[in-house]
Amino acid sequence: MKNNLRHNIVFSFYEKIGIIISQFISSILLSRFLPREDFGGIAVITGAFAFVQFVNIAIENVLVKDFQTLKLSINESMSQFIQLNIIKVILISICCLSIGYAYYFYTGKTLFLYISCSLLLVLIMDILISPLIIYASLLYKQNLVTKISLIRWSLNVFGLCFLIKFPSLKVVLIKDLVVLVVVLILWYYYASRELKLAVKFQKLNFEFLKNKLLGYSVWVHLIGVISNIVYRADAFILYYFVSLKLIGNYNIALTVANVANIIPSILITQNNVALSHCKTDLESKLITGKFIRFSIYLGIVSLVAFMILGKVYIRLITKSGIDEIYEYLLFIVSGLLIVKMIISPLVSYINIRGNVKKLFFKVQLPLLVLVVCNYVLFSQLWGAKGAAISNLLNGILWLGLIYIEINSYEFKILHIGSFRDDYNQVKSYVEKKFTSLK
């Protein structure tokens, strides 16, 4: 498993580097060539769509927990997942388009219609390919996931280059439609060729779906939705207290901060894969502890990098409000890294080995109430800076809640392992390298 995980992590790293480069270029193109109100509108609709995710129950997540049994009848299982996702796409499309029209009638701004349609296309794509991505990762075929992902993000950048000549949300909408079609064709082609799937549509097995949905997936889904709201709802709530132009500045900070989400997500994804193959609870705890340790290293390096290079990055995106945006950025990144370094690996452990229903009611539900209250209160009192500060506060509150919950599983600090041992190993490795050079 160690070699297979190393293979997955290496290709995940390649993928995330590609995404970082793509999002870096995309953020420059979007913020420089779209009007700042349009860029702010993207943040508002993205936040509104976070609440739509309650409908987007990813039942295919049960593949991670029950992989050993589901792989014996994988074609039938994947057929059920994909058909349910098609039904889900229809329902979500109605919800998302309704949100777009509601904002249009409320403000008279057509930009909300274009943004809603564009983000909906991205959401549809992610829903339809989700079962295939999870299955490929569990088969340790992260190289396939990486290859298609790099094609997707390259097309994304290429399409946004047309904003230089035609600075309009229509360009973004057309780009997302093209990317959707290409990515779906690629995934369903390689599903047969590389994953050896022969998925045929058959009658929905409601007993199967009900068992998988009510027993596990619905709680994991609700946990994920609340996590998404924690990340996304700030701009949506902020819209009711400040101008759309100011939200455009705040969205620049969110866009830059999103880079801090990419690299740690490699470890989070592979932590889930590793846990799905663990045989004992102790092995699961030790694996999770190791991922926490490495995540902390990445988090510290990321925070220092943002402190040193944050203003440089912002200057590449915009020429105004740099100090203000940088201040937002540091608060947002600090809160995000708390979640990614410690909370996410522990949530993964509970998702696989613990009681997800208990996690939802004891951690995520109280967190949702606190997060919404914080965003509303801080945004009302201090505007965009208040929303940024509440990101850090929410991360600290989340850490406290998850600490209380993980104690019930007898998860101890010693399971994280020794930072000193890591230091000694690195020191020994460096000394050997210097010795060999002499």
Secondary structure, 3 states (H helix, E strand, C coil): CHHHHHHHHHHHHHHHHHHHHHHHHHHHHHHHHCCHHHHHHHHHHHHHHHHHCCCCCCHHHHHHHCHHHHHHHHHHHHHHHHHHHHHHHHHHHHHHHHHHHHHHHHHCCCHHHHHHHHHHHHHHHHHHHHHHHHHHHHCCCHHHHHHHHHHHHHHHHHHHHHHHCCCCHHHHHHHHHHHHHHHHHHHHHHHHHCCCCCCCCCCCCHHHHHHHHHHHHHHHHHHHHHHHHHHHHHHHHHCCCCCHHHHHHHHHHHHHHCHHHHHHHHHHHHHHHHHHHCCCHHHHHHHHHHHHHHHHHHHHHHHHHHHHHHHHHHHHHCCCCHHHHHHHHHHHHHHHHHHHHHHHHHHHHHHHHCCHHHHHHHHHHHHHHHHHHHHHHHHHHHHHHHHHHHHHHHHHHHHHHHHHHHHCCCCCHHHHCCHHHHHHHHHHHHHHHHHHHC
